[in-house]
Amino acid sequence: MGPLHRFFFLIATVRAQDITGNWDGLLGGGRFRVNLQISKDTEGKLQGDLCRIDQAPHTVPVTTLSFVSPSLKVTIDALGLSYKGKLSTDGKTLTETLTTGQGTPLIWYRNSSGTECKPGVSPHTVQMVPVGEGVSLEVLDWGGTGRPLVLLAGLGDTAHVFDTFVSKLTGRYHVYGITRRGRGASSAPEPNTTNYTADRLGEDVLTVINALHLDKPVIAGHSMAGEELSYIGSHHPEKVAGLVYMEAGYPYALYNQANGALDLDAIELRGQLLQFVKGSEVQPVKDYDSLIANLERVEVEVKEQQHDTGTLPPLPVSPRMTPDLFAIMAGRERFTTIHAPALVIFGTDPGPVDGDDPQARAQAVRQSLQMRDKGLQIAAWKRQIPSARMVLIPHATHYVFQSNEADVLREINNFIATLPRRSSCGETSGHPIGWPAPIAETNVCAIRLRPSKVQQFALRKPVAIHSGRSTGLRTRPWALGIDVNQAP
């Protein structure tokens, strides 16, 4: 083939390449799916939408999209993503990198079936539950059988992030999901620290639990939901049977008393220093010693951060950060203890950062620091909450319930199996003081007196007593005759 023929062959190939259509890809080492939909508007201009099939049940519009064969460039400001790809000569694959602060190899495959992004959504009902004046939260009820399990999403997500995961839970539990205020269909009050403090968010969850009449549910949270979990575990552990931290055990969930946390200490210090700012409400300084100790702690932590990251380029603020999310970050607190049974799941040992350019090297340094800090945080949990069950899952992503679904399900099931069982009437089954095993194992809530084969035992819980001619509710420990063999 001569030069002229090769030229016209190349032109024909370029013209034949069409980037429009549905493209499927895999992230997290192939563990969760994404779909890129590219089309043309009425003027022939390219446009697109990205769907994180296993993370959220909605599409995110592409901000910019350009294609000069064979190169494709995509930016999605809402997610802080950019993508540079090259279309194969056969038009079936796009290969290059997806950037989320680091270069991540990604191959898109043309979806030849033409089907669009359709996330797996488990059947559910939705209700809006009031939690305060003018504020209601979206609550999903996926149904199921067994003890109640409540799911809380991470910082920027809604309860729908669990739409796929929950299908593996409803066979064992009655599963609910709560969308935090400011997100999704939930109310979005003014984004200030008063409306979005850790206390306020934790109380929101408790209000929903009370409104649904859930008796000591297990609460499982992802990422920033660790804050709500720890508020409940610190202040109202009697309200829950257990807490599950899915990549949610970071300093906002448990403050490392030995090593501190610069962001949380800075928030505390800022509040302490306000009393010295002219124009603020003047109040006597309550504790100079605490203020001075915090000043000294923050000074040390700032110097450590300067040493660790002072030469690295600053990280841009993610476009995903909206005013309500900034308010949540500013309203964090320092929780130092948890009084409820806890399962804490961390992902460890991420893969190496690809590339040798300055950006990749900086990302490698940051990843190394993150792993160091995670190790310190794991040690803090073991030291401060020795009763917590710690599970470390290698090569997991932050969305560990998606990247390592089977591992997380196994650990949740094993953990819940260790918690006291709930009877059909809401009492804890087992063997209370003096309670005969044949009765305890039937989980009875009402006892009918009979005249034969009587045993003596003590009542520790309120029990309905039927004697044939009268019925009463006894709440104090007392001796009672009962036919054990004929107990209901």
N, C-alpha and C positions, 0 to 999 in steps of 0.2 A: 504494500500500500504506500503510495507516494505521499509527500508532505501535504498536497492539496486535499487528497482524499482523507488523510488523518484529520485535517482541520475541519472539514465538513462533518466527519464522523463525530468529532468532539462537540461541535455545535449542536448536532442532532441529539447527542446524549444529554447535554445540559438542558435543552429545551424539553426533553422527555421527562426529566426529573421533576416530580411534583411532591412538595413537602406536606401538602394538606392531608388530613386524615387523623386517625387515632394511633398514638404511639404508646406502647407499654414498656415499662422499665421496672427494675428491682433495686431497692436501696437496702442498707443495713446488711450487706453481705448476702443479698438475695432473700432477705427475710420478710420484707414487706413491699407492697406493690404501689406504683405510681402510674398515672395515665396522663399523657399530654394530648390535648385535642387542638388541632390546628385547622383553621378554616379561613375563608376570605369574606370580608364584608361586602356590601353592595357596590363599593367602589373598587373592589379587587384587592384591597389591602389585607395583609395577613393579620390574623388575630388568634388568640388561643386561651385555653384554660387548663389549669393543672388540677388533678384530683389525687389526693393521697388516700387511696382506696382503703387501706387498713388503719388510717388515722383519723379521718374526718369524713362525714357523709355529704360533703359539698365541694364544689369546685372553687378554685381561686383564679381570678382573671390574670392573664399575663400582662405585664406592664408594657414591655417592648418586645417585638419579635421581628427579626430580619433574616432573610435568606438570600445569599448570593452563592449560587451553587459552586462547590458542594458545602459551603459553610453556613451553619445556623447559629444565631445568637438570640438568647432569650433572657429576659430579666423579669423577676416577680417580686416587686417591692414589698408586698404584703407579707412575704415569707423571708425576705432578705436573701433571695436565691438568684444566681445567675448561671447560665448554661451556655457552653460553646461546644457545638457538635459539628461533625462532618457526615454528610450523607454518603452512603456507599454507592458504588456505580450502578448496582442493581436496584437502588431505591428502597431497600428493605430494612436497613439498619442505620442508626445514628450513633456515632461513637465519639466521645470526648470526655469532658469533665463537668460535674455539677459542683458549684462553689457555694458553701455555707460557712465561710470562714476558713475552709480548707478545701483542697481539691479532692473530689471524690469521683473515681472512675464510674461511669454509667453508660450502659448501652441501651438504647431504645430500639424496640422491634415494632415494625409496622403491624398494627392490628388488622389483619386481612379480613376478619369477619365483619368489620365495620361497627361492632358494638361499642357503645360509649361507656364511660365510667359508671358503674353501678355497684357502689359499696354494699357489702353484705350487712344488711340491717335486720336485727332480730325484732320480731313483733313486740310492740310495747304500747302502753298508754301514756299520756302526758297530762299532768295537772300542774297548775300554778299554786304554790303554797305561800301564803303571806308570812313574812318573817319580821316585819316592822312596818312602820307607817309609810305607805306608798311603795313598799318594796316586796316583791314576790319572786320566788325562785322556780325555775323550770325543774320539775321532778319527773323522771322517767321510771316507769314500772314495767319491767320486762317479765314479770311473773316468775313462775317456778315454784318448787316445793322445798320445804325445809326451813331452817332458821333464816332470819333476814340478813342480807348482806348489802351494804350501801357502798357505792363506788363514787369517788371524788376525783375529778380530772385535774390535770396540771395547770400551770399559770395561764396559758393562752388558749386552752381547749375548753370544750363543753362536754357534758356527759355523753354525747354521741360518739366521743372518741372510743368508747367501749362497745359500740354497737355490734362489732364482730366478736370480740373477746367474750362477751356475756353469754353467747350461745353455748359455751362450754361450762357455764356455771349454773344455769337454771335447772339442770337435772338434780342438783343437790341443795340449792338455796333459792329463796325468794329474793330476787335481785332488784335493787333500786339504784338510780343514778341522780345526782344533784348537780345542776349547773350553777356555778358560783355567780354571785351578783356582779353585774358589769359585763357578763358574757352571754352570748347567744340570745335566747328568748327571755332570760331573767332580767329583772329590772336593773337599771344602771343609775344609781343615785350619784350625786355630785362626787367626782373623784378627789376626795380629800382623805387624810389619814383617819379622821373620825369615822367615816363610812366604810373604811377598808382595813381597819386594824386586824391583827391576828385574833384578838378577842371577839371582835364583831363577826368575823368570818366563821369562827368556831361556834359562836352562839347561833348563827344561821343554821348550821348543820343540826345542832341540838333542837332547834325549833321545828325543823322538818321532821326529825325523828319523833318528837312529841306529837306533832300534827298527824302523823301516820300511825300513831299508837304502836310503834315498834318497840318490842321488849328486848332490851340489851342486844342490839344488832352487832355484827362484826362490821367494822368500817375499813375499807381498803382505799388508799389514795395513791395517786401517782405524782411524782415531782413535787411542786409547790404545795400540793394538798397535805404534805407532811406537816405543814404549819397548823392546819385545822386538826389533824390527828393529835398532835402534841398538846394543843390547847385542851382538847377533851381529855386526853390521857393524864394531863397535869391537874386539871381543875375539876373534872367530872368523870372520873374513871368508872363510877358506879353505873353510868348510863350505857356502857358498852360491854360486850363480852370479850372483845379483842380488837387490836389495831394491826393493819397490814401496810407497811411502807414499801411501795414499789418504786425503787430509785427515788425515794422521798425522804431519806434519812440524813439530809445535809444540814448545815448549821441552823437553818431556819426551823428545823424540827428538833434538833438537840444541840445546844450550845456547848462547845468544847471548853470546859472549865480550865483545862490545863494549857491549851494553846490559844484560846480566844478565836475571834472571827472579826476581821477588820470592818466589814460592812455593818454587822450587828453592833459592834462596839461604837462605831461612828454614829449610828442612829441613836444609841443611848446617850452618847456624849453631846450630840446636838440638842437633845431634849434638856440635858443638864445645863448647857450653856445659855439657853434661851432666857434664863432668869437674870442674866447679866446684860441682856440686850435692851437698850433704852427703847421705851415704847411698849415693851412687853409687860405683862402683869407682874408687879413687884411682889415677891414673896420671900420670906426668910429662907436662906439656904438650909436645906434639911440635913445634908450630910456632906461636909467638905471632904472628909476622908475618902468617901466613895468617888466623888468627882475627881480628886487628885489621882486616885488609883486608876481611874478610867483614862485620864489624860496620859498618864505614863504608859498604860497598856497600848493605847492608840499610837503613841509616838513610836514604840517599838515595832508595832505591826506595819506602820507606814514605811519605816526604814527597811523592814524585811521585804515589803513589796517593791520598794525601789531597787533593792538588790536583785530580786527575782525577775522583774519585768521592765526595769527602767530603760533598757536598751531595745525593747521590742516595740514595734509600731502599735499605736493604740487600736483597740478593737472598736469598730463603728457600732453605734447603737442600732439594734435591730429594728427595722420598720414595723415589726410585729408589736412593738411596745406602744401601747395606747395609754391615755391618761389614767384609766382605771388600773392598769397593770403597774404603772409607776406608783400609784397610791398604795397598792398592795405591797410593793417592795419597800416603800417608806414606812409601812405600818408593821413591819416584822418585829418580833420580840425574842428574848433569850429564854428558851425553855431548857431547864437543866435536869429534869427528872420526869419519868413517865410511870404512872401507877397502875396501868392496865397491861394485860398480856400483850406482847408485841412481836410481830414477825417483821424483820428488816431485811429487805432484798437489795443488794447492790450488784451492778454490773462491773466487772473488772477486766483488766488485760485487753484494752482495745488494740486493734491492729495498728501497724506502723503507718505513719503519714507518708503518702507517696510524693515524690518530687524532690528536687534539690534547689529550687529557686528560693529567694529570700522569704516569700510568703510561707512556703512549705516548712522551711527551717524554723520560722517563728512559731508556726502551729505545732511543730514537734516539741519545742520548748514548753509551750503552754500545756500541751497534753501531758508532758512529764510532770509539770507542776500540779496539774489536776489530779494525777494518779497519786502523787505524794500527799496532797491534801485529803484525798479520799481515804488513803491508808490511815491518816491521823484521825479522820472522822470515824472510821470503823473501830479504831482503838478506843475512842471516846465512848462509843456505844457499849463496848465490852466492859469498860471501866465504870461508867456511870449507871448503866442499865444492865447489870450482869444477867438478869432474868430474861432479857430479850433473846429471841431465836435469830441468829445471824445467818444469812445465806448469801454466798458470793457466787455469781454466775459469770464465768469467763466469756469474753468476746460478745457481751450483750450490748445493745444500744441503750440510750436513755429510755426509750419506749420499750422497756424490758418485757412488758406483758404482750408485746407484738413480736419482738425479735426472738424471744425465747418463751413462747406461749406455753409449751408443755411443761417446762421447768417451773414457771410461775404457778400454773394450775396445780401441779403436784405439791408444791410447798404450801400453797394456800389450803389445799384439802388436808394435808398432814397437820398443819397448824390448827385449823378449826376442829379437827378430830380430837385434839388434846384439851379443848375447852369444855367446861361443864355443859352437859346436854340440857336442852330445854324441853320440858314436858308440854303436852297439848294445852294445859291450863296456865302456862306461864311460870310454873315453879321449876326449880332446878332439880332434875332427877339425880338419883344417887342414894346414899344412905345417911340421912340426917340422924342426929343423936337419938338412939333408941328406936329407930324406924325399922321394922322387920323387912328383910330383903325381899320376900315375895310381894310385899305391897309396894315397896320403892320401885321395883322393876316394872310394875304395871303403870307407873306415873299417875297414880290416882290423885284426884283432887277432892273427891267426896267419899266418905266412909260411912257405910251403913252398919249399925250395931246388930249383932246376932248373939244368941244366948249360949252358944257352945264353943268349946276349944278356945278359951279366952287367953290372950297374952296382954302384958302390960308394956306400954311404951310411952314416950314423951312426944308431944307435938311441938315443933319449932316454927312452923309456918301456919298461917290461917287456913283452917280446913273446915269444910261444911260437914256437920255431924247430923245424921239422920237416925233417930231412935224409934221410928214407927209412928209415934204420936206427935213429935215435935222436931223441928230443925233449927239449928243454931250455928253460929260461926265462932269458933274458938281461936283466939290469937295468942293466948299465953301457954307456956309449957304446962302440961298436966298429964296425969295417968289416966288411961282409958282402956276399957275392955273391948276386944274386937275379935271376931272370928277370922283368923288369918287365912284359913283354907278356903273360905267362901267370900273373901273380900272381892269387890268388883274390879 
